[in-house]
Amino acid sequence: SHVDALRAELARAEVEARQQTAALQSAYENARIDQQTAANDLARQTQAFEAGATARMQVERAQDALAKARLALDQARDLRGLKTDSLKLDVQAKQSASRAL
C-alpha cells in the first residue's frame, strides 16, 4: 500500500541519515586529528629552529601545514552541520508525509 511504501521510504531515509552522519563525524574527527598533528609539528619545528637545529623554512612549512589543517577542520565542521541539518529535514518531511495518511 501507499502507507507501507512511505514507511519504507522513511526507514531508508533514517538509515541513510545515520550512515551519512557517521561518515561526516568521522571526517570531522580525522580533520581534528590532522590539525592537532600539524600544531604539534609546528611546536617541534619552532623549538628546533630556536635551538638552531633546523632552518626557518621548516617552521614556515609547518605553519602552512597547520593553516591548511585548520581550514580543513573548519570545512569539515561546516559540512557536518549543514549536511546534518539537511538530513534531519529530509527525515522530518518523510515523517510528516507518512503521518498525513
RADADA-V262847 format. One line per field, one symbol per residue. ss: DSSP state (2 for helix, 1 for strand, 0 for the rest). psi: psi as a letter, one per 30 degrees, with the letter a starting at -180 (. if undefined). burial: + if it has 9 or more other C-alpha atoms within 8 Angstrom, else -. Layout:
ss: ???
psi: ???
burial: ???
This chain:
ss: 02222222222222222222222222222222222222222222222222000002222222222222222222222222222222222222222222220
psi: leeeeeeeeeeeeeeeeeeeeeeeeeeeeeeeeeeeeeeeeeeeeeeeeffgflleeeeeeeeeeeeeeeeeeeeeeeeeeeeeeeeeeeeeeeeeeeff.
burial: -----++-++--++--+---+--++-++--++-++--++-++--++-++----+---++--++-++--++-++--++-++--++--++-++--++-++---
